[in-house]
Amino acid sequence: MTAVTGPLSDSARKATGEVLQGALVDLLDLLLIAKQAHWNILGPRFRSIHLQLDEVVATARSYADTIAERASTIGVPPDGRAATLAQYSGLAQPPDGWLQESAVVELLIDVLGETVRRMRERITLTGDTDLVSQDVLLGLTAQLEKHHWMFQAERPMSR
């Protein structure tokens, strides 16, 4: 079988592939965290946050596919297996059982904030290796930052 080759040098492909693989793991993890919260949320704001979680899931799912296909395009096989996620996940996980809506809001603020931080690092790294992948990460990060803002806006204002 012939390996897929892409437009990048070997060193750029390796560095960019590592960035894309990390982004894929974070996105799949984010998707699962948001679904877990979506299924277990309770409280007066159940419906609005439940629907907001669906938006996070849709973003993570769509961009996970885009990131994985970008990796394939440059000649790096993406790895979205459950074992890979379990091994490399670094995002905070929800506790077992039912979750109060305030706990879900705090969890998503934390998880989205960490994911944005990691994506911004990846944006910097791809500036030297692959501007096309960097562009994908820029669009993704803009969406994640919007979700992060919206969950922060769910917090009660302190006086």
N, C-alpha and C positions, 0 to 999 in steps of 0.2 A: 504494500500500500504506500502511495506517495503522500508525504506530509504536505499540509497546506503551507504555502509560503506567502508572505506578505511584503509590503513595500519597505519595511524597516530593516536596518542593519541588525545583526545578531544581538549586539549589546543593547540597542534601543528596544528590540522586540522583547528581550528578557526583562528589562527594567519595566517596560510598559505592561507586559504580561503580569508581573507581580502586582503592580498597581491595580490593574483591572480585576485580578483574582481577589484581592483584598476588598475591593468595592463590591464585587459580586457576593462575597460572604456576608458583608455588612448589610447589603440590601435584602438578601434572603432571610437573614436573622431579623431585621427590622420588620419584614413582612410577617413572619411568624409571631413576633412579639405583639404586633398590632392586632393580628387575628386572635391571639389568646386573650388579649384585653377586650376585644370586640365581643367575644363569646361569653365573657364572665363579668362584664361591667354591670353595676347596680347603682341606683340612686336617682334623684330627681332630674338630673340632666342626662339620663340614660340615652334617650333617642338622639339628641344633638351630638354627643360625643361618640356614640355608636356609629353614626353616619360620618363623622369626621375621621374615625379610624378607618372606615372603608376607603376614604380618599388617600390616606397614607398607604394602605395596602395596594391600591391601584397604581400609585406612583412607584412604589418599590417593585411591584411585579413588572410593570412596563420597562423601567430602567434596568432591572436585573436582566431582562431579555436583551435589551440594547447593549449592555455592558458585555454579556456573554457572547453575543454575536460580533461585537467589536474585537474581543479577544480572538475569536475564531478567524476573523478577517485578517488579523496581523500574524496568524500562524501559531497561536497559543491555545491549546484546548482548555476551555473553561471547566471548572469542577464545582458543581452545585450539589454534590451528594450530601446526604444527612450527616454522614460520618465526618466529612470535611467541615461542615458547619459546626458540629459539636466540638471538633478539635480546635478550630480557629476563632470561634465566636468570642468577642470581647465586650459585647453590649450587656447592660444590666437586664436581667430576666425578671419577668413578673412572678410573684409568689403563686403558689397553688391556690385554687379555690376562687370564690367570688371576690371581686375587686370594687371597692367604692369608687365612684367617679373621680373624686379628688385624688385618690391614689393613682388612677389611670392617667390623669392629667400630669401629675408629677413624674410618673414613669416615662411618659412620652416626651416630656420636656427634657429629661435626662438623656434618653436614648437618641432622640433627634439631635440634641446638642452635641453629643459625642460623635454621632454619625457625620454631622456637618463638619466638625473639627477634623475628622479623619479624611473626609472628602477634600477639604481645603488643602491638607498636606499633599494629597494625591494630585491635585491641580498643579501645585508647585512642581512636583516631581516630573509630571508629564510635559512641563514647559520645555524641557531639554530633550525629551525623547520622542514625543508624538503629539503634535498640536491637534490632530483630529480627535484622539482620545481625550485630550484636555478639553476640547469643546463639548464633548459628551458629558464629561464630569462637571463642567460649568453649568450646563442646563439642568443636570440632576441636582446639583447643590442649590441652585436657585429655588427649585421646587421644595427641597428639604428645609431650606431656611424659611420658606413661606409656611410650611406645616409647623415648624418650630415656633414661629411667631404666633400662629393661631392657637396653639396649645398654651403658650404663655398668656395669651389674652383670656383664657378660660379661668385663670387664677383670680380669686377675689382681690380687689385693690386694697392695699394697706393704707391706713391714714397716717 
